[in-house]
Amino acid sequence: MPTIKIGKQLLTCIEGSNLRQVLLDNKIPLYNGPTRVLNCQGLGTCGTCAVEVQGPLSAPSLQEKLRGPLLKGRRLACQAQVLGDIRVVKYGGLWGLGQDVVEI
Ligand code: FES
């Protein structure tokens, strides 16, 4: 069962779980500011669920590939399946593309 380390939290999930869903199910603040309400609900179109991830995830989706360098190497949590133990960092900014780490 993969583990997800984010901030001081250590979560577990079933391999292949959607990263966005696991974070939301565990009340992790995945979205910043107004995007907590104004987001695409996991369709991969708004880009506001961007996170930095170390560890095994599914390959980038078409939506992520289309964003290319705009994602700064980060992943869209809604497009990623957890394939092993990972470490996740959420950054500030409307799209989670800022430089400051969000304390979780
Ligand atoms: S929730 Fe909109 S891109 Fe992930």
Backbone and ligand atoms as CSV (ligand in chain L), in Angstrom:
chain,resi,resn,atom,element,x,y,z
A,1,MET,N,N,0.846,-1.180,0.000
A,1,MET,CA,C,0.000,0.000,0.000
A,1,MET,C,C,0.896,1.249,0.000
A,2,PRO,N,N,0.840,2.052,-1.057
A,2,PRO,CA,C,1.721,3.222,-1.160
A,2,PRO,C,C,1.465,4.247,-0.047
A,3,THR,N,N,2.510,4.960,0.295
A,3,THR,CA,C,2.379,6.063,1.252
A,3,THR,C,C,2.575,7.386,0.521
A,4,ILE,N,N,1.902,8.394,1.038
A,4,ILE,CA,C,2.006,9.751,0.487
A,4,ILE,C,C,2.423,10.660,1.628
A,5,LYS,N,N,3.607,11.229,1.511
A,5,LYS,CA,C,4.082,12.181,2.523
A,5,LYS,C,C,3.830,13.579,1.994
A,6,ILE,N,N,3.071,14.360,2.737
A,6,ILE,CA,C,2.839,15.756,2.363
A,6,ILE,C,C,2.846,16.580,3.639
A,7,GLY,N,N,3.766,17.525,3.710
A,7,GLY,CA,C,3.940,18.276,4.945
A,7,GLY,C,C,4.241,17.314,6.086
A,8,LYS,N,N,3.501,17.451,7.166
A,8,LYS,CA,C,3.690,16.563,8.319
A,8,LYS,C,C,2.768,15.351,8.267
A,9,GLN,N,N,1.999,15.258,7.191
A,9,GLN,CA,C,1.016,14.182,7.062
A,9,GLN,C,C,1.620,12.981,6.332
A,10,LEU,N,N,1.259,11.806,6.788
A,10,LEU,CA,C,1.625,10.574,6.094
A,10,LEU,C,C,0.331,9.810,5.820
A,11,LEU,N,N,0.008,9.674,4.552
A,11,LEU,CA,C,-1.238,9.032,4.136
A,11,LEU,C,C,-0.921,7.698,3.482
A,12,THR,N,N,-1.905,6.842,3.397
A,12,THR,CA,C,-1.776,5.609,2.628
A,12,THR,C,C,-2.935,5.535,1.647
A,13,CYS,N,N,-2.720,4.800,0.574
A,13,CYS,CA,C,-3.795,4.630,-0.406
A,13,CYS,C,C,-3.581,3.325,-1.148
A,14,ILE,N,N,-4.579,2.950,-1.891
A,14,ILE,CA,C,-4.477,1.773,-2.751
A,14,ILE,C,C,-3.671,2.153,-3.987
A,15,GLU,N,N,-2.770,1.276,-4.415
A,15,GLU,CA,C,-1.986,1.551,-5.614
A,15,GLU,C,C,-2.917,1.830,-6.786
A,16,GLY,N,N,-2.638,2.885,-7.525
A,16,GLY,CA,C,-3.467,3.269,-8.655
A,16,GLY,C,C,-4.505,4.322,-8.304
A,17,SER,N,N,-4.546,4.714,-7.021
A,17,SER,CA,C,-5.507,5.737,-6.611
A,17,SER,C,C,-5.200,7.071,-7.259
A,18,ASN,N,N,-6.239,7.837,-7.496
A,18,ASN,CA,C,-6.090,9.185,-8.025
A,18,ASN,C,C,-5.546,10.087,-6.924
A,19,LEU,N,N,-4.456,10.794,-7.204
A,19,LEU,CA,C,-3.800,11.593,-6.164
A,19,LEU,C,C,-4.717,12.689,-5.633
A,20,ARG,N,N,-5.421,13.396,-6.515
A,20,ARG,CA,C,-6.346,14.453,-6.062
A,20,ARG,C,C,-7.370,13.887,-5.094
A,21,GLN,N,N,-7.952,12.754,-5.444
A,21,GLN,CA,C,-9.013,12.197,-4.608
A,21,GLN,C,C,-8.479,11.788,-3.241
A,22,VAL,N,N,-7.288,11.205,-3.214
A,22,VAL,CA,C,-6.705,10.803,-1.925
A,22,VAL,C,C,-6.469,12.031,-1.050
A,23,LEU,N,N,-5.922,13.097,-1.648
A,23,LEU,CA,C,-5.640,14.303,-0.860
A,23,LEU,C,C,-6.935,14.920,-0.339
A,24,LEU,N,N,-7.926,15.027,-1.191
A,24,LEU,CA,C,-9.197,15.619,-0.748
A,24,LEU,C,C,-9.886,14.741,0.290
A,25,ASP,N,N,-9.854,13.429,0.100
A,25,ASP,CA,C,-10.475,12.516,1.073
A,25,ASP,C,C,-9.845,12.662,2.450
A,26,ASN,N,N,-8.568,13.065,2.474
A,26,ASN,CA,C,-7.847,13.231,3.739
A,26,ASN,C,C,-7.799,14.687,4.196
A,27,LYS,N,N,-8.659,15.519,3.581
A,27,LYS,CA,C,-8.798,16.929,3.976
A,27,LYS,C,C,-7.496,17.719,3.818
A,28,ILE,N,N,-6.681,17.332,2.852
A,28,ILE,CA,C,-5.463,18.077,2.547
A,28,ILE,C,C,-5.844,19.261,1.657
A,29,PRO,N,N,-5.417,20.478,1.986
A,29,PRO,CA,C,-5.781,21.648,1.183
A,29,PRO,C,C,-5.016,21.687,-0.146
A,30,LEU,N,N,-5.594,21.076,-1.139
A,30,LEU,CA,C,-4.952,20.960,-2.443
A,30,LEU,C,C,-5.019,22.246,-3.248
A,31,TYR,N,N,-6.040,23.055,-2.980
A,31,TYR,CA,C,-6.262,24.264,-3.773
A,31,TYR,C,C,-5.953,25.506,-2.954
A,32,ASN,N,N,-5.535,26.547,-3.659
A,32,ASN,CA,C,-5.204,27.820,-3.004
A,32,ASN,C,C,-6.273,28.874,-3.289
A,33,GLY,N,N,-6.609,29.643,-2.268
A,33,GLY,CA,C,-7.512,30.777,-2.437
A,33,GLY,C,C,-8.838,30.391,-3.060
A,34,PRO,N,N,-9.292,31.210,-4.023
A,34,PRO,CA,C,-10.621,30.975,-4.612
A,34,PRO,C,C,-10.714,29.677,-5.413
A,35,THR,N,N,-9.575,29.068,-5.736
A,35,THR,CA,C,-9.654,27.819,-6.508
A,35,THR,C,C,-10.169,26.659,-5.658
A,36,ARG,N,N,-10.311,26.892,-4.346
A,36,ARG,CA,C,-10.933,25.851,-3.519
A,36,ARG,C,C,-12.349,25.577,-4.020
A,37,VAL,N,N,-12.967,26.610,-4.574
A,37,VAL,CA,C,-14.323,26.481,-5.115
A,37,VAL,C,C,-14.298,26.496,-6.638
A,38,LEU,N,N,-13.437,27.365,-7.180
A,38,LEU,CA,C,-13.381,27.550,-8.634
A,38,LEU,C,C,-12.296,26.673,-9.237
A,39,ASN,N,N,-12.607,25.405,-9.414
A,39,ASN,CA,C,-11.677,24.502,-10.088
A,39,ASN,C,C,-12.491,23.566,-10.978
A,40,CYS,N,N,-11.811,22.818,-11.800
A,40,CYS,CA,C,-12.515,22.008,-12.803
A,40,CYS,C,C,-12.988,20.663,-12.258
A,41,GLN,N,N,-12.846,20.453,-10.960
A,41,GLN,CA,C,-13.332,19.220,-10.313
A,41,GLN,C,C,-12.628,17.969,-10.840
A,42,GLY,N,N,-11.402,18.140,-11.282
A,42,GLY,CA,C,-10.625,16.969,-11.675
A,42,GLY,C,C,-10.631,16.630,-13.154
A,43,LEU,N,N,-11.094,17.536,-13.975
A,43,LEU,CA,C,-11.123,17.274,-15.422
A,43,LEU,C,C,-9.770,17.504,-16.091
A,44,GLY,N,N,-8.858,18.148,-15.370
A,44,GLY,CA,C,-7.538,18.394,-15.949
A,44,GLY,C,C,-7.473,19.640,-16.796
A,45,THR,N,N,-8.442,20.520,-16.666
A,45,THR,CA,C,-8.482,21.696,-17.540
A,45,THR,C,C,-8.105,23.007,-16.853
A,46,CYS,N,N,-8.209,23.074,-15.519
A,46,CYS,CA,C,-7.954,24.370,-14.864
A,46,CYS,C,C,-6.495,24.541,-14.425
A,47,GLY,N,N,-5.841,23.463,-14.083
A,47,GLY,CA,C,-4.439,23.519,-13.693
A,47,GLY,C,C,-4.187,23.922,-12.251
A,48,THR,N,N,-5.220,24.080,-11.462
A,48,THR,CA,C,-5.033,24.602,-10.106
A,48,THR,C,C,-4.633,23.540,-9.076
A,49,CYS,N,N,-4.573,22.296,-9.470
A,49,CYS,CA,C,-4.202,21.220,-8.534
A,49,CYS,C,C,-2.734,20.836,-8.684
A,50,ALA,N,N,-1.931,21.724,-9.257
A,50,ALA,CA,C,-0.521,21.404,-9.501
A,50,ALA,C,C,0.236,21.178,-8.197
A,51,VAL,N,N,1.015,20.116,-8.172
A,51,VAL,CA,C,1.855,19.790,-7.020
A,51,VAL,C,C,3.201,19.262,-7.510
A,52,GLU,N,N,4.202,19.399,-6.672
A,52,GLU,CA,C,5.501,18.781,-6.958
A,52,GLU,C,C,5.477,17.383,-6.353
A,53,VAL,N,N,5.910,16.408,-7.117
A,53,VAL,CA,C,5.876,15.026,-6.635
A,53,VAL,C,C,7.219,14.354,-6.891
A,54,GLN,N,N,7.697,13.661,-5.878
A,54,GLN,CA,C,8.863,12.790,-6.030
A,54,GLN,C,C,8.371,11.382,-5.793
A,55,GLY,N,N,8.666,10.486,-6.725
A,55,GLY,CA,C,8.232,9.105,-6.588
A,55,GLY,C,C,7.357,8.694,-7.749
A,56,PRO,N,N,6.980,7.412,-7.753
A,56,PRO,CA,C,6.297,6.867,-8.921
A,56,PRO,C,C,4.824,7.257,-9.051
A,57,LEU,N,N,4.531,7.908,-10.180
A,57,LEU,CA,C,3.159,8.250,-10.572
A,57,LEU,C,C,2.935,7.716,-11.979
A,58,SER,N,N,1.688,7.686,-12.385
A,58,SER,CA,C,1.364,7.354,-13.773
A,58,SER,C,C,2.014,8.380,-14.698
A,59,ALA,N,N,2.136,8.028,-15.956
A,59,ALA,CA,C,2.730,8.936,-16.941
A,59,ALA,C,C,1.854,10.183,-17.086
A,60,PRO,N,N,2.463,11.312,-17.437
A,60,PRO,CA,C,1.671,12.533,-17.623
A,60,PRO,C,C,0.549,12.331,-18.644
A,61,SER,N,N,-0.598,12.890,-18.316
A,61,SER,CA,C,-1.771,12.784,-19.190
A,61,SER,C,C,-1.642,13.761,-20.360
A,62,LEU,N,N,-2.548,13.657,-21.303
A,62,LEU,CA,C,-2.569,14.591,-22.428
A,62,LEU,C,C,-2.735,16.020,-21.931
A,63,GLN,N,N,-3.610,16.216,-20.947
A,63,GLN,CA,C,-3.819,17.558,-20.414
A,63,GLN,C,C,-2.521,18.123,-19.830
A,64,GLU,N,N,-1.750,17.287,-19.151
A,64,GLU,CA,C,-0.477,17.742,-18.591
A,64,GLU,C,C,0.525,18.021,-19.709
A,65,LYS,N,N,0.554,17.175,-20.709
A,65,LYS,CA,C,1.492,17.375,-21.819
A,65,LYS,C,C,1.191,18.673,-22.555
A,66,LEU,N,N,-0.092,18.983,-22.699
A,66,LEU,CA,C,-0.465,20.216,-23.390
A,66,LEU,C,C,-0.011,21.453,-22.620
A,67,ARG,N,N,0.040,21.352,-21.311
A,67,ARG,CA,C,0.510,22.486,-20.502
A,67,ARG,C,C,2.028,22.633,-20.572
A,68,GLY,N,N,2.708,21.549,-20.886
A,68,GLY,CA,C,4.147,21.583,-21.094
A,68,GLY,C,C,4.906,22.324,-20.017
A,69,PRO,N,N,5.779,23.255,-20.415
A,69,PRO,CA,C,6.635,23.948,-19.448
A,69,PRO,C,C,5.875,24.844,-18.478
A,70,LEU,N,N,4.615,25.133,-18.773
A,70,LEU,CA,C,3.832,25.962,-17.848
A,70,LEU,C,C,3.710,25.304,-16.484
A,71,LEU,N,N,3.795,23.984,-16.441
A,71,LEU,CA,C,3.665,23.268,-15.162
A,71,LEU,C,C,4.958,23.273,-14.344
A,72,LYS,N,N,6.035,23.765,-14.929
A,72,LYS,CA,C,7.322,23.852,-14.214
A,72,LYS,C,C,7.739,22.504,-13.614
A,73,GLY,N,N,7.432,21.437,-14.308
A,73,GLY,CA,C,7.813,20.116,-13.828
A,73,GLY,C,C,6.885,19.554,-12.768
A,74,ARG,N,N,5.858,20.290,-12.441
A,74,ARG,CA,C,4.901,19.797,-11.444
A,74,ARG,C,C,3.851,18.935,-12.131
A,75,ARG,N,N,3.023,18.295,-11.341
A,75,ARG,CA,C,1.991,17.414,-11.862
A,75,ARG,C,C,0.615,17.906,-11.467
A,76,LEU,N,N,-0.352,17.582,-12.298
A,76,LEU,CA,C,-1.742,17.855,-11.929
A,76,LEU,C,C,-2.218,16.665,-11.109
A,77,ALA,N,N,-2.536,16.917,-9.840
A,77,ALA,CA,C,-2.927,15.819,-8.949
A,77,ALA,C,C,-4.125,15.055,-9.490
A,78,CYS,N,N,-4.999,15.751,-10.190
A,78,CYS,CA,C,-6.216,15.100,-10.694
A,78,CYS,C,C,-5.928,14.158,-11.850
A,79,GLN,N,N,-4.757,14.253,-12.422
A,79,GLN,CA,C,-4.412,13.432,-13.576
A,79,GLN,C,C,-3.444,12.307,-13.234
A,80,ALA,N,N,-3.069,12.209,-11.965
A,80,ALA,CA,C,-2.001,11.298,-11.573
A,80,ALA,C,C,-2.507,10.158,-10.698
A,81,GLN,N,N,-2.088,8.960,-11.045
A,81,GLN,CA,C,-2.364,7.801,-10.202
A,81,GLN,C,C,-1.101,7.462,-9.415
A,82,VAL,N,N,-1.298,7.142,-8.161
A,82,VAL,CA,C,-0.183,6.836,-7.258
A,82,VAL,C,C,0.260,5.390,-7.482
A,83,LEU,N,N,1.535,5.218,-7.842
A,83,LEU,CA,C,2.040,3.881,-8.160
A,83,LEU,C,C,3.049,3.363,-7.144
A,84,GLY,N,N,3.347,4.149,-6.116
A,84,GLY,CA,C,4.301,3.737,-5.090
A,84,GLY,C,C,4.413,4.847,-4.061
A,85,ASP,N,N,5.410,4.739,-3.184
A,85,ASP,CA,C,5.593,5.756,-2.146
A,85,ASP,C,C,6.022,7.078,-2.779
A,86,ILE,N,N,5.330,8.136,-2.431
A,86,ILE,CA,C,5.636,9.445,-3.016
A,86,ILE,C,C,5.715,10.511,-1.932
A,87,ARG,N,N,6.358,11.606,-2.314
A,87,ARG,CA,C,6.439,12.794,-1.479
A,87,ARG,C,C,5.835,13.941,-2.289
A,88,VAL,N,N,4.913,14.684,-1.693
A,88,VAL,CA,C,4.180,15.730,-2.404
A,88,VAL,C,C,4.407,17.066,-1.706
A,89,VAL,N,N,4.617,18.094,-2.513
A,89,VAL,CA,C,4.747,19.455,-1.993
A,89,VAL,C,C,3.764,20.342,-2.743
A,90,LYS,N,N,2.978,21.122,-1.992
A,90,LYS,CA,C,2.055,22.084,-2.587
A,90,LYS,C,C,2.658,23.477,-2.427
A,91,TYR,N,N,2.662,24.211,-3.537
A,91,TYR,CA,C,3.189,25.573,-3.515
A,91,TYR,C,C,2.049,26.573,-3.605
A,92,GLY,N,N,2.367,27.815,-3.262
A,92,GLY,CA,C,1.384,28.883,-3.292
A,92,GLY,C,C,1.100,29.356,-4.715
A,93,GLY,N,N,0.285,30.394,-4.788
A,93,GLY,CA,C,-0.132,30.920,-6.081
A,93,GLY,C,C,-1.428,30.270,-6.522
A,94,LEU,N,N,-2.146,30.987,-7.375
A,94,LEU,CA,C,-3.464,30.508,-7.792
A,94,LEU,C,C,-3.410,29.116,-8.398
A,95,TRP,N,N,-2.362,28.837,-9.170
A,95,TRP,CA,C,-2.236,27.544,-9.836
A,95,TRP,C,C,-1.275,26.609,-9.098
A,96,GLY,N,N,-0.833,27.013,-7.921
A,96,GLY,CA,C,0.119,26.168,-7.209
A,96,GLY,C,C,1.476,26.143,-7.880
A,97,LEU,N,N,1.792,27.216,-8.589
A,97,LEU,CA,C,3.069,27.271,-9.319
A,97,LEU,C,C,4.027,28.283,-8.716
A,98,GLY,N,N,3.695,28.786,-7.512
A,98,GLY,CA,C,4.561,29.748,-6.854
A,98,GLY,C,C,5.821,29.104,-6.305
A,99,GLN,N,N,6.588,29.890,-5.558
A,99,GLN,CA,C,7.839,29.399,-4.985
A,99,GLN,C,C,7.708,29.034,-3.504
A,100,ASP,N,N,6.687,29.588,-2.839
A,100,ASP,CA,C,6.518,29.348,-1.405
A,100,ASP,C,C,5.736,28.082,-1.138
A,101,VAL,N,N,6.266,27.249,-0.261
A,101,VAL,CA,C,5.594,25.988,0.096
A,101,VAL,C,C,4.395,26.299,0.989
A,102,VAL,N,N,3.281,25.647,0.707
A,102,VAL,CA,C,2.099,25.760,1.556
A,102,VAL,C,C,2.271,24.815,2.746
A,103,GLU,N,N,2.173,25.362,3.945
A,103,GLU,CA,C,2.310,24.540,5.156
A,103,GLU,C,C,1.076,23.656,5.316
A,104,ILE,N,N,1.303,22.385,5.467
A,104,ILE,CA,C,0.189,21.436,5.628
A,104,ILE,C,C,0.402,20.641,6.902
L,1,FES,S1,S,-8.548,20.005,-10.743
L,1,FES,FE1,FE,-8.452,21.218,-12.527
L,1,FES,S2,S,-6.635,20.540,-13.472
L,1,FES,FE2,FE,-6.776,19.317,-11.724
